[in-house]
């Protein structure tokens, strides 16, 4: 009857939260005691405070997916996972950064983002000890040491360490030019190419010869210039 009356006679002595049943209070107390009596015996031995949490967890191992998205019909193992997934369709971003007010669909993404403001870099490369804000950034960076290239161009079979690099490369085949010069209306396949082109208009010369102080718009031009000082002659006539 307490469910209907709203009566909550059972009080937590730690945080003073009230409950309508002693069994509910006992489950709540595990938050304070850290007790986790329910264990995943089959797969990973992870511990839980409640049996229903264990049951939800087991779906990860069994692959059971009982929650269906009504938009795209994707199946998910947990109701909370379905709620998160639906934000893809609704565009809802309930998590806001208090520093820059950027919005996120997932709380975990907000936590990752906050490291940019705090400067916290907790993920370290085991090879060179470089630090990163996110583990996925570290995993991508590690490929510079291993040389691992997971992303293949289906047109020319060229391999890339990152999917973003593959997408940029694909513009060579598709001819897609998404970056436009606002001065001359010239179009480019990559933002880096647009930036180089803009130096024609701005006159910016960021590459400097340390020997004679001549400035260049592109690094390739500086490299060619340096042969004057080094006397390097890389091109050989095979006839004479």
Protein Blocks (a to p, Z undefined) as FASTA:
>chain_A
ZZmnopafbccfklopacfbfklmmmmmmmmnopafbccfklnopacfbfklmmmmmmmm
nopafbdcfklopacfbfklmmmmmmmmnopafbccfklopacfbfklmmmmmmmmnopa
fbdcfklopacfbfklmmmmmmmmnopafbdcfklopacfbfklmmmmmmmmnopafbdc
fklopacfbfklmmmmmmmmnopafbccfklopacfbfklmmmmmmmmnopafbccfkZZ
